[in-house]
Amino acid sequence: MEPRIQYAKTKDGVSIAFWTMGDGEPPLIMSPPLGWGHISLELRVPELARWYKHLASRRMLIRYDTRNEGLSDRNIERLSEHEIASDVEAVIERLGYPQVDLLGFYGLGPVMLRVAAEHPREVRRLVVCSPYVIGERVYASARGLAVRGLIENDWELFTKTFAHERLGWSTEQAGEWAGFIQSAVGQRDAALTLAAHAKIDWSPWLAKIRAPTLVLRDQFNVAASEGRWADISDVRLVDLQDRRPVYISEAGHAAIDEFLSEDDESDARADLPSGMAVILFTDIADSTALTTKLGDVAYREKERELDASLRSAITDVGGTPVEGKVLGDGVMAVFGSASRAIGCAIRCRSIGEDAGLHLHLGIHAGDVVREGNNVHGGAVQLAARVASASAPGEILVSDTVKGLARTSAGVSFEDRGEHELKGIAATQRLYAVRWRE
């Protein structure tokens, strides 16, 4: 039985068609994976139908048609960056869930970059597959202009050429795919869409994204997968050694499954633990000087905003922020794994830098004792001292944490030697976290 077609209304009055399949939170909102979308006809494509069913077995899956495609309103000339993004925003608002994951493909994938940047609280995780970030490089290139000219002059020839290029000149399904494209989008709408995307540069949004982000690049579109990905504070790049598009790549499917399920463990958001925990401690550097410079009121306002942002980031990646009193102007959190704590520390550092408030960050692992909404013990004190030993904007970890995260965190460690820490009897060997910017 096919899922029920529903509609969301954008702020500029466009009806966006979507369906939902499965249940479970957070929902996963997916843009058209075929380049052109038709949410009803796609269910007749065996490879897609099987993948949709697989994704929906773990969470609610939402597929939507963008404006001018599929079952959404057609003949829409309002195709600015803001208006294209409003298609996704309308679906998010219509669903009414506090958080969603986003999955975007190719030419329509980059819109997810803006949505994630503008909705940091609503977007938990972001996946983009070979997105065309700077439209001019693709749609206004010599090849892109030739494609757009073919669309305008011979629509049937374009659809057949596009299908054959993707599936191979001898593939029988190419004819069926050409028919799918002709049903999914009209000739005029296709020309309008490509012309609009040629004018958009989505890259300025990269640095504003706070959600953990996975960028998949298949060999078919790798040349077009440009973008300053290091601008994203928490990004992973995976180059698939596969010329097949992501949606039929087993390696692509596995990478997406693993990334989206990282926070699904039942204990990921558990209450504060007693026993073994990985402790992240953050503190604002030079807070006294900042208070003098900004004034008490202005500093406290910035500190409160930073506190809220850090706690949100900690929760987003599966940590538990401590609600009790901590030393200085800091935020403390506990995690179930060292790799997750390190990833969160990198994200917190970026949040502090963006706010103009540099942070000391330290991580240690050991036994803690829970009392209400706080944790205590020697491990907590050591984590605070490790943070105090760090330079502004630096992440230091203890030898214990380095051992736990040696192969799992995707970072390297720079030996900073033995340190005598205030109130700690034994000297501690500390390491600075290094990652690729």
C-alpha positions as CSV (number, residue, x, y, z in Angstrom):
1,M,0.0,0.0,0.0
2,E,1.4,3.4,-1.0
3,P,1.8,6.1,1.6
4,R,-0.8,8.8,1.7
5,I,0.2,12.0,-0.1
6,Q,0.0,15.1,2.1
7,Y,0.7,18.8,1.5
8,A,2.5,21.6,3.2
9,K,2.1,25.3,2.3
10,T,5.2,27.6,2.0
11,K,5.2,31.2,3.1
12,D,4.8,32.3,-0.5
13,G,1.8,30.1,-1.0
14,V,3.2,27.1,-2.9
15,S,1.8,23.6,-2.1
16,I,4.6,21.1,-1.4
17,A,3.6,17.4,-1.7
18,F,5.2,14.8,0.6
19,W,4.5,11.4,2.1
20,T,5.7,9.7,5.3
21,M,6.7,6.1,5.7
22,G,7.4,4.3,8.9
23,D,7.7,5.9,12.4
24,G,10.3,6.7,14.9
25,E,12.2,9.9,15.8
26,P,13.8,12.0,14.6
27,P,12.2,11.9,11.1
28,L,14.5,11.9,8.0
29,I,13.5,14.4,5.3
30,M,14.9,13.5,1.9
31,S,15.2,15.6,-1.3
32,P,14.7,13.9,-4.7
33,P,17.5,11.3,-5.1
34,L,17.1,10.9,-8.9
35,G,17.9,14.5,-9.8
36,W,14.2,15.0,-10.6
37,G,11.5,14.0,-8.2
38,H,8.0,12.5,-8.3
39,I,7.2,11.0,-4.9
40,S,4.5,8.7,-6.3
41,L,6.3,7.3,-9.4
42,E,9.5,6.8,-7.4
43,L,7.8,4.0,-5.5
44,R,7.7,2.0,-8.8
45,V,11.5,2.1,-9.1
46,P,12.6,-1.2,-7.4
47,E,16.0,0.1,-6.1
48,L,14.4,3.2,-4.6
49,A,11.4,1.4,-3.1
50,R,13.6,-1.1,-1.4
51,W,15.9,1.6,0.1
52,Y,12.9,3.7,1.2
53,K,11.5,0.7,3.0
54,H,14.9,0.0,4.7
55,L,15.2,3.6,5.9
56,A,11.6,3.6,7.1
57,S,12.2,0.5,9.2
58,R,14.4,2.6,11.5
59,R,12.7,6.0,11.6
60,M,10.0,8.0,9.9
61,L,11.1,8.8,6.3
62,I,9.7,11.8,4.5
63,R,10.1,12.3,0.8
64,Y,8.9,15.6,-0.7
65,D,8.6,17.1,-4.1
66,T,10.2,20.5,-4.6
67,R,8.3,23.3,-6.3
68,N,7.9,22.7,-10.1
69,E,8.3,18.9,-9.7
70,G,6.2,15.8,-9.1
71,L,3.0,16.4,-7.2
72,S,3.9,19.9,-5.9
73,D,2.7,23.1,-7.6
74,R,4.2,23.6,-11.1
75,N,4.9,26.7,-13.2
76,I,6.3,28.6,-10.2
77,E,8.8,31.3,-11.2
78,R,9.7,32.3,-7.7
79,L,13.0,30.3,-7.4
80,S,15.3,32.4,-5.2
81,E,17.5,30.8,-2.7
82,H,15.2,31.7,0.1
83,E,12.1,30.5,-1.7
84,I,13.7,27.1,-2.6
85,A,14.7,26.6,1.0
86,S,11.1,27.4,2.1
87,D,9.9,24.2,0.5
88,V,11.9,22.2,3.1
89,E,11.0,24.6,5.9
90,A,7.3,24.2,5.2
91,V,7.5,20.4,5.5
92,I,9.4,20.7,8.8
93,E,6.8,23.1,10.2
94,R,3.9,20.8,9.0
95,L,5.4,17.8,10.7
96,G,5.7,19.6,14.0
97,Y,8.6,17.5,15.3
98,P,11.2,19.2,17.6
99,Q,14.1,17.8,15.6
100,V,14.7,16.3,12.1
101,D,17.5,14.8,10.1
102,L,18.1,16.1,6.5
103,L,19.3,14.1,3.4
104,G,20.0,16.0,0.2
105,F,21.2,14.9,-3.2
106,Y,23.0,16.5,-6.1
107,G,21.5,19.7,-7.5
108,L,18.7,19.9,-5.0
109,G,20.9,18.7,-2.1
110,P,22.6,22.1,-1.3
111,V,19.3,23.6,-0.2
112,M,19.7,21.5,2.9
113,L,22.9,23.4,3.8
114,R,20.9,26.6,4.2
115,V,18.1,25.0,6.1
116,A,20.5,23.3,8.5
117,A,22.3,26.7,9.0
118,E,19.2,28.6,9.7
119,H,17.5,26.0,11.9
120,P,20.3,24.8,14.3
121,R,17.8,23.6,16.9
122,E,15.5,21.8,14.5
123,V,18.2,20.0,12.4
124,R,19.9,17.2,14.4
125,R,22.1,15.7,11.6
126,L,22.7,16.5,7.9
127,V,23.7,14.3,5.0
128,V,24.5,15.7,1.5
129,C,25.4,13.5,-1.5
130,S,27.6,15.0,-4.2
131,P,25.9,18.4,-3.9
132,Y,26.5,21.2,-6.5
133,V,27.3,23.9,-4.0
134,I,28.3,26.7,-6.4
135,G,25.7,26.6,-9.2
136,E,27.7,28.7,-11.6
137,R,30.4,26.1,-11.8
138,V,27.9,23.4,-12.9
139,Y,24.9,25.0,-14.6
140,A,26.8,27.9,-16.2
141,S,29.8,25.9,-17.3
142,A,30.2,25.0,-21.0
143,R,28.6,21.6,-20.4
144,G,25.9,23.0,-18.2
145,L,24.9,25.6,-20.8
146,A,24.8,22.9,-23.4
147,V,22.5,20.8,-21.2
148,R,20.2,23.8,-20.6
149,G,20.1,24.6,-24.3
150,L,19.1,21.0,-25.0
151,I,16.3,21.2,-22.5
152,E,14.9,24.3,-24.2
153,N,15.3,23.1,-27.7
154,D,14.6,19.3,-27.6
155,W,13.1,18.1,-24.4
156,E,12.7,14.5,-25.4
157,L,16.3,14.3,-26.6
158,F,17.5,15.8,-23.3
159,T,15.6,13.3,-21.2
160,K,16.9,10.3,-23.2
161,T,20.5,11.7,-23.1
162,F,20.3,12.3,-19.4
163,A,19.0,8.8,-18.7
164,H,21.5,7.1,-21.0
165,E,24.4,9.1,-19.5
166,R,23.4,8.0,-16.0
167,L,22.6,4.4,-16.7
168,G,24.7,3.6,-19.8
169,W,23.9,3.7,-23.4
170,S,23.0,0.0,-23.6
171,T,20.8,0.0,-20.6
172,E,17.2,-0.9,-21.3
173,Q,15.9,1.0,-18.3
174,A,17.2,4.3,-19.7
175,G,14.0,4.6,-21.8
176,E,11.9,4.1,-18.7
177,W,13.9,6.7,-16.8
178,A,13.5,9.2,-19.6
179,G,9.7,8.7,-19.3
180,F,10.0,9.2,-15.6
181,I,11.8,12.5,-16.0
182,Q,9.1,13.7,-18.5
183,S,6.5,12.9,-15.9
184,A,8.4,14.3,-12.9
185,V,9.1,17.8,-14.4
186,G,7.9,19.8,-17.4
187,Q,10.2,21.3,-20.0
188,R,9.7,24.9,-19.0
189,D,9.9,24.1,-15.3
190,A,13.2,22.2,-15.8
191,A,14.7,25.1,-17.7
192,L,13.5,27.6,-15.0
193,T,15.0,25.4,-12.2
194,L,18.4,25.0,-13.7
195,A,18.6,28.7,-14.6
196,A,17.8,29.6,-11.0
197,H,20.3,27.2,-9.5
198,A,23.0,28.6,-11.8
199,K,22.8,31.9,-9.9
200,I,23.0,30.4,-6.4
201,D,26.1,30.0,-4.3
202,W,25.3,28.0,-1.2
203,S,28.8,28.0,0.2
204,P,28.4,31.0,2.5
205,W,26.1,28.8,4.6
206,L,28.7,26.2,5.3
207,A,30.4,28.0,8.2
208,K,27.0,28.5,9.9
209,I,26.1,24.8,10.1
210,R,26.2,23.4,13.6
211,A,24.7,20.0,13.0
212,P,27.1,17.0,12.5
213,T,27.4,16.7,8.7
214,L,28.2,13.8,6.4
215,V,29.3,14.6,2.8
216,L,29.2,11.6,0.5
217,R,30.8,11.9,-2.9
218,D,30.3,9.3,-5.6
219,Q,32.7,8.9,-8.5
220,F,30.0,9.9,-11.1
221,N,29.7,13.4,-9.6
222,V,33.0,13.8,-7.8
223,A,34.2,16.6,-10.1
224,A,31.1,18.7,-9.3
225,S,31.3,18.1,-5.5
226,E,33.1,21.3,-4.7
227,G,32.7,23.2,-1.5
228,R,34.7,24.5,1.4
229,W,33.7,21.6,3.6
230,A,36.2,22.4,6.3
231,D,34.0,25.5,7.0
232,I,31.5,23.2,8.7
233,S,32.4,22.8,12.3
234,D,31.6,19.0,12.5
235,V,32.0,17.4,9.0
236,R,33.0,14.0,7.7
237,L,33.9,13.5,4.0
238,V,33.5,10.0,2.5
239,D,34.6,9.4,-1.1
240,L,32.7,6.4,-2.4
241,Q,34.9,4.3,-4.8
242,D,31.8,3.6,-6.9
243,R,30.6,5.2,-10.1
244,R,27.1,4.4,-9.4
245,P,24.9,7.1,-7.8
246,V,24.7,7.1,-4.0
247,Y,21.1,5.9,-4.0
248,I,22.1,2.5,-5.4
249,S,25.5,2.2,-3.8
250,E,25.7,-0.3,-0.9
251,A,28.7,1.6,0.5
252,G,26.6,4.8,0.4
253,H,23.7,3.2,2.1
254,A,26.0,1.8,4.9
255,A,27.7,5.2,5.5
256,I,24.3,6.9,5.8
257,D,22.9,4.2,8.2
258,E,25.9,4.4,10.4
259,F,26.0,8.2,10.6
260,L,22.3,8.6,11.3
261,S,22.2,5.9,14.0
262,E,25.2,7.1,16.0
263,D,23.0,8.6,18.7
264,D,20.3,5.8,18.7
265,E,21.8,3.9,21.5
266,S,19.3,3.7,24.4
267,D,21.8,5.0,26.9
268,A,23.0,7.9,24.7
269,R,20.8,10.4,26.5
270,A,20.7,8.7,29.9
271,D,20.6,10.4,33.2
272,L,23.9,11.5,34.8
273,P,25.8,8.3,35.6
274,S,27.6,6.9,38.7
275,G,30.6,5.0,37.7
276,M,32.8,5.3,34.6
277,A,32.2,8.4,32.5
278,V,34.1,10.7,30.0
279,I,34.0,14.2,31.3
280,L,34.2,17.4,29.2
281,F,34.9,20.6,30.9
282,T,34.7,24.0,29.2
283,D,35.5,27.5,30.6
284,I,35.5,30.9,29.1
285,A,39.1,32.3,28.8
286,D,40.0,35.7,30.3
287,S,36.4,36.1,31.7
288,T,37.6,38.8,34.2
289,A,39.1,40.9,31.4
290,L,36.0,40.4,29.2
291,T,33.8,41.6,32.0
292,T,35.8,44.7,32.4
293,K,35.8,45.4,28.7
294,L,32.1,44.6,28.0
295,G,30.6,45.5,31.3
296,D,28.7,43.2,33.7
297,V,25.4,43.2,31.9
298,A,26.7,42.7,28.4
299,Y,29.1,40.0,29.5
300,R,26.5,38.1,31.4
301,E,24.2,38.2,28.4
302,K,26.9,36.8,26.1
303,E,27.8,34.2,28.7
304,R,24.1,33.1,29.0
305,E,23.8,32.8,25.2
306,L,27.0,30.8,25.0
307,D,25.9,28.5,27.9
308,A,22.6,27.7,26.1
309,S,24.4,27.0,22.8
310,L,27.0,24.8,24.4
311,R,24.3,22.8,26.3
312,S,22.3,22.4,23.1
313,A,25.4,21.1,21.3
314,I,26.2,18.7,24.1
315,T,22.7,17.3,24.0
316,D,22.7,17.1,20.2
317,V,25.7,14.7,20.1
318,G,24.4,12.5,22.9
319,G,26.1,14.0,26.0
320,T,24.5,15.0,29.2
321,P,25.2,18.5,30.4
322,V,25.6,18.9,34.2
323,E,23.0,21.2,35.7
324,G,24.7,21.7,39.0
325,K,27.3,24.3,39.9
326,V,30.7,24.0,38.2
327,L,33.9,26.0,38.5
328,G,34.3,29.4,36.8
329,D,32.0,30.3,33.9
330,G,32.2,26.7,32.6
331,V,29.9,24.0,31.3
332,M,30.6,20.4,32.2
333,A,29.1,17.3,30.5
334,V,29.5,13.6,30.7
335,F,29.6,11.1,27.8
336,G,29.5,7.4,27.3
337,S,32.5,7.4,24.8
338,A,35.7,9.4,24.4
339,S,35.2,9.9,20.7
340,R,31.8,11.5,21.2
341,A,33.3,13.8,23.9
342,I,36.1,14.9,21.6
343,G,33.7,15.5,18.7
344,C,31.6,17.6,21.1
345,A,34.6,19.6,22.3
346,I,35.5,20.5,18.7
347,R,31.9,21.7,18.1
348,C,31.9,23.7,21.4
349,R,35.2,25.3,20.5
350,S,33.7,26.5,17.2
351,I,30.6,27.9,19.0
352,G,32.8,29.8,21.4
353,E,34.9,31.2,18.6
354,D,31.8,32.3,16.7
355,A,30.6,34.1,19.8
356,G,33.9,35.8,20.3
357,L,34.4,34.0,23.6
358,H,37.4,31.7,23.5
359,L,37.2,28.6,25.6
360,H,39.5,26.4,27.6
361,L,38.5,22.8,27.0
362,G,39.7,19.6,28.8
363,I,38.6,16.0,28.8
364,H,39.3,13.2,31.3
365,A,37.7,9.8,31.9
366,G,37.2,8.1,35.3
367,D,34.7,7.2,38.0
368,V,32.2,9.8,39.1
369,V,29.6,9.9,41.8
370,R,26.1,11.3,41.0
371,E,24.3,13.6,43.4
372,G,21.0,14.9,41.9
373,N,21.9,16.9,38.7
374,N,25.6,17.0,39.4
375,V,28.6,14.7,39.4
376,H,31.6,14.7,41.8
377,G,34.8,12.9,42.3
378,G,38.5,13.1,41.6
379,A,37.9,12.5,37.9
380,V,35.8,15.7,37.7
381,Q,38.4,17.8,39.4
382,L,41.1,16.4,37.1
383,A,38.9,17.3,34.0
384,A,38.6,20.8,35.3
385,R,42.4,21.1,35.8
386,V,43.1,19.7,32.3
387,A,40.8,22.4,30.9
388,S,42.7,25.1,33.0
389,A,46.0,23.9,31.5
390,S,44.7,24.5,27.9
391,A,45.4,27.6,26.0
392,P,42.3,29.6,24.8
393,G,40.7,27.7,21.9
394,E,42.8,24.5,22.7
395,I,41.4,21.1,23.5
396,L,43.6,19.1,25.9
397,V,42.9,15.5,26.9
398,S,44.4,13.2,29.5
399,D,46.4,10.1,28.7
400,T,43.4,8.0,29.7
401,V,41.2,9.7,27.1
402,K,43.9,9.4,24.4
403,G,44.0,5.7,25.0
404,L,40.2,5.3,24.8
405,A,39.9,7.4,21.6
406,R,43.1,6.3,19.8
407,T,41.4,4.7,16.8
408,S,37.8,5.9,17.0
409,A,37.7,9.7,17.2
410,G,39.2,10.5,13.7
411,V,41.7,13.0,15.2
412,S,45.4,13.0,16.1
413,F,47.1,13.9,19.4
414,E,50.1,16.1,20.0
415,D,52.1,15.2,23.1
416,R,52.3,18.2,25.5
417,G,54.4,16.4,28.1
418,E,54.0,16.0,31.9
419,H,52.0,18.7,33.8
420,E,51.7,19.4,37.4
421,L,48.1,20.3,38.0
422,K,46.8,22.3,41.0
423,G,45.4,20.0,43.6
424,I,46.4,16.8,41.7
425,A,49.1,14.8,43.4
426,A,50.6,12.9,40.4
427,T,51.9,14.7,37.3
428,Q,49.6,14.2,34.2
429,R,50.7,13.7,30.6
430,L,48.4,15.8,28.4
431,Y,47.7,15.8,24.7
432,A,46.4,18.5,22.4
433,V,43.7,17.3,20.0
434,R,44.4,18.0,16.3
435,W,41.9,17.6,13.5
436,R,41.8,18.8,9.8
437,E,40.2,22.2,9.5
